[in-house]
Amino acid sequence: MTAIKELKAQARTKVGKGAARAERRAGRVPAVIYGDGKPPVGISLNHIEINKIIYAGHFLTTLFSIDVDGEKHRVIPRDYQLDPVKDYPVHVDFLRVQVGATLTVDVPVHFLNAETAPAIKGGATLNIVSHAVSLHVPAEAIPDAIEIDLTSYNFGDSIHLSAIKLPAGVTWAGHGDDTLATITVPSGLKEAEADEAAAEAAEAAKA
């Protein structure tokens, strides 16, 4: 089961750009909780705390219980904005999540054993097409990542969605058998194969 992290927030009584700037000057990050057919709730978060949580990773796939002045909200982050120059958070959107709900989330793809995979050790290059995949997942069982073991792939192979075994209750949100990565044949091997093919063609011409 996905662990739910606790987060404290303060209710915001004022809205608008001026109020948001005031929150940031006070060392807080404006945010909003919305969804589930209920009115949105404006909140503010401690800047240092939310900055650490975002940069710790998996922020957009983590369930939170936000305590807003004593009232608990079960949510998942849906988006956040960073300052374009300093890269610290300036706004966060949270979606309310009911118990038992199914969510659509983007989950990172991790490619394992690149150092020991025979093709990679043999000079092949791993070309990653997708660093994340869109999944339908139970809110209580969001995977941290989809893992792909590279040891069974060879020169010229493509890694497709259909080759990946998903956790129980998880399904693909997209359509089609998208390519996640390719194993590119080393240039030296390509040249050797081309030379061999040319030699075989020359021998066939003599016969």
Legacy VTK file of the C-alpha trace (Angstrom):
# vtk DataFile Version 3.0
C-alpha trace
ASCII
DATASET POLYDATA
POINTS 207 float
0.000 0.000 0.000
1.211 3.492 -0.842
2.353 5.360 2.257
0.478 8.595 2.875
2.701 11.478 3.921
1.584 14.097 6.393
1.770 17.767 5.458
0.687 20.847 7.378
-0.805 23.918 5.727
-2.543 27.158 6.558
-5.813 28.312 5.018
-5.551 31.341 2.721
-8.274 33.916 3.152
-7.116 36.145 0.298
-6.637 35.260 -3.366
-5.038 36.962 -6.334
-1.508 37.763 -7.440
-0.931 40.327 -4.696
-1.928 37.879 -1.965
0.236 35.155 -3.512
3.258 37.464 -3.593
2.667 38.320 0.054
2.658 34.613 0.953
5.962 34.095 -0.857
7.541 37.089 0.867
6.492 35.495 4.164
8.356 32.289 3.269
5.273 30.327 2.228
4.101 28.755 -1.030
0.496 29.335 -2.162
-1.437 26.216 -3.186
-4.976 25.021 -3.864
-6.923 21.838 -3.095
-9.700 21.039 -5.596
-11.855 18.214 -6.959
-14.316 15.619 -5.647
-17.224 17.987 -6.321
-16.227 20.284 -3.469
-15.245 23.967 -3.545
-11.525 24.665 -3.940
-9.582 25.495 -0.789
-6.725 27.980 -0.919
-3.811 27.049 1.331
-0.190 27.972 1.890
2.744 25.676 2.648
6.058 26.114 4.390
8.549 26.972 1.624
11.477 24.983 3.027
9.384 21.879 3.719
7.616 21.694 0.339
10.843 22.473 -1.530
12.560 19.487 0.139
9.590 17.205 -0.589
9.447 18.154 -4.280
13.179 17.658 -4.847
13.196 14.361 -2.930
11.430 12.814 -5.937
8.124 11.015 -6.611
6.189 14.140 -5.648
3.474 13.752 -8.311
2.882 10.093 -7.417
2.673 10.526 -3.628
-0.516 10.667 -1.576
-0.624 13.345 1.128
-2.835 13.988 4.090
-2.806 17.770 4.397
-3.786 19.211 7.754
-5.318 22.627 7.059
-5.822 24.260 10.451
-7.018 20.946 11.923
-9.028 19.682 8.915
-7.501 16.738 7.005
-7.558 16.547 3.181
-6.514 13.376 1.339
-4.852 14.545 -1.864
-2.312 13.922 -4.607
-0.246 16.684 -6.265
-1.411 17.377 -9.811
0.959 20.169 -10.802
3.484 22.628 -9.441
5.220 25.696 -10.774
8.854 26.596 -10.197
10.460 30.015 -10.349
12.027 30.172 -13.836
15.294 31.571 -12.473
15.764 30.145 -8.973
13.855 26.834 -9.436
12.038 26.994 -6.111
8.278 26.211 -5.936
5.884 29.144 -6.345
2.540 27.294 -6.543
1.145 23.772 -6.076
-2.163 22.177 -7.162
-3.584 19.254 -5.158
-6.445 16.946 -6.201
-8.722 15.395 -3.570
-8.603 11.585 -3.608
-11.265 9.286 -2.192
-10.394 5.915 -0.659
-10.503 3.260 -3.386
-10.196 5.763 -6.242
-8.305 5.032 -9.459
-5.951 7.725 -10.724
-4.097 8.423 -13.954
-0.484 9.244 -13.153
2.836 9.473 -14.967
5.252 6.968 -13.425
9.014 7.087 -14.148
10.697 4.268 -16.063
13.936 2.908 -14.591
16.293 0.872 -16.781
18.225 -1.635 -14.662
21.574 -3.426 -15.016
22.971 -1.259 -17.806
26.477 -1.869 -16.441
26.176 -5.656 -16.732
23.856 -6.065 -19.745
25.789 -7.963 -22.471
24.627 -5.679 -25.301
25.582 -2.498 -23.457
28.927 -3.970 -22.393
29.448 -4.950 -26.027
29.286 -1.329 -27.097
25.583 -0.850 -27.775
23.875 2.406 -26.828
20.641 2.618 -24.852
18.421 5.248 -26.471
15.622 6.121 -24.067
12.450 7.235 -25.843
10.201 7.620 -22.786
11.386 8.446 -19.279
7.852 8.002 -17.882
4.638 6.158 -18.746
1.011 7.087 -18.107
-0.829 4.520 -15.976
-4.249 3.897 -14.430
-3.466 2.960 -10.830
-5.275 2.393 -7.530
-4.659 5.439 -5.336
-3.401 3.192 -2.544
-0.942 1.311 -4.785
0.913 3.834 -6.957
4.216 2.267 -8.080
7.360 4.331 -7.494
8.625 3.319 -10.931
8.312 0.808 -13.756
11.543 -1.215 -13.886
13.033 -2.737 -17.044
15.908 -5.230 -16.807
18.276 -4.694 -19.755
20.183 -7.973 -19.409
17.851 -9.899 -21.744
17.996 -7.406 -24.631
20.360 -7.674 -27.602
21.792 -5.467 -30.341
19.046 -3.793 -32.350
16.235 -4.654 -29.927
13.396 -2.255 -29.185
11.694 -2.274 -25.782
7.929 -1.861 -26.075
5.125 -1.371 -23.569
3.814 -4.863 -24.274
7.034 -6.381 -22.915
6.560 -4.841 -19.476
4.711 -6.700 -16.721
2.648 -4.237 -14.688
1.788 -4.572 -10.988
-1.616 -6.007 -10.074
-4.461 -3.580 -10.668
-2.364 -1.277 -12.870
-3.124 -0.731 -16.572
-1.723 1.414 -19.371
-3.428 4.781 -19.799
-2.226 5.294 -23.362
-3.035 3.497 -26.590
-0.826 1.339 -28.785
2.424 -0.457 -28.131
4.733 2.518 -27.682
8.506 2.157 -27.800
10.216 2.926 -24.488
13.830 2.459 -25.616
16.053 0.969 -28.294
19.389 -0.845 -28.135
21.501 0.649 -30.925
24.031 -1.596 -32.661
27.648 -0.331 -32.204
28.990 1.470 -35.288
31.986 -0.874 -35.444
29.714 -3.892 -35.595
27.616 -2.263 -38.320
30.757 -1.688 -40.400
31.930 -5.278 -39.857
28.523 -6.604 -40.908
28.565 -4.367 -43.985
32.050 -5.606 -44.932
30.969 -9.214 -44.460
27.879 -8.676 -46.621
30.017 -7.046 -49.337
32.462 -9.944 -49.251
29.644 -12.468 -49.541
28.178 -10.522 -52.492
31.575 -10.493 -54.218
31.987 -14.253 -53.765
28.505 -14.836 -55.112
29.312 -12.737 -58.181
32.387 -14.865 -58.930
30.429 -18.113 -58.727
LINES 1 208
207 0 1 2 3 4 5 6 7 8 9 10 11 12 13 14 15 16 17 18 19 20 21 22 23 24 25 26 27 28 29 30 31 32 33 34 35 36 37 38 39 40 41 42 43 44 45 46 47 48 49 50 51 52 53 54 55 56 57 58 59 60 61 62 63 64 65 66 67 68 69 70 71 72 73 74 75 76 77 78 79 80 81 82 83 84 85 86 87 88 89 90 91 92 93 94 95 96 97 98 99 100 101 102 103 104 105 106 107 108 109 110 111 112 113 114 115 116 117 118 119 120 121 122 123 124 125 126 127 128 129 130 131 132 133 134 135 136 137 138 139 140 141 142 143 144 145 146 147 148 149 150 151 152 153 154 155 156 157 158 159 160 161 162 163 164 165 166 167 168 169 170 171 172 173 174 175 176 177 178 179 180 181 182 183 184 185 186 187 188 189 190 191 192 193 194 195 196 197 198 199 200 201 202 203 204 205 206
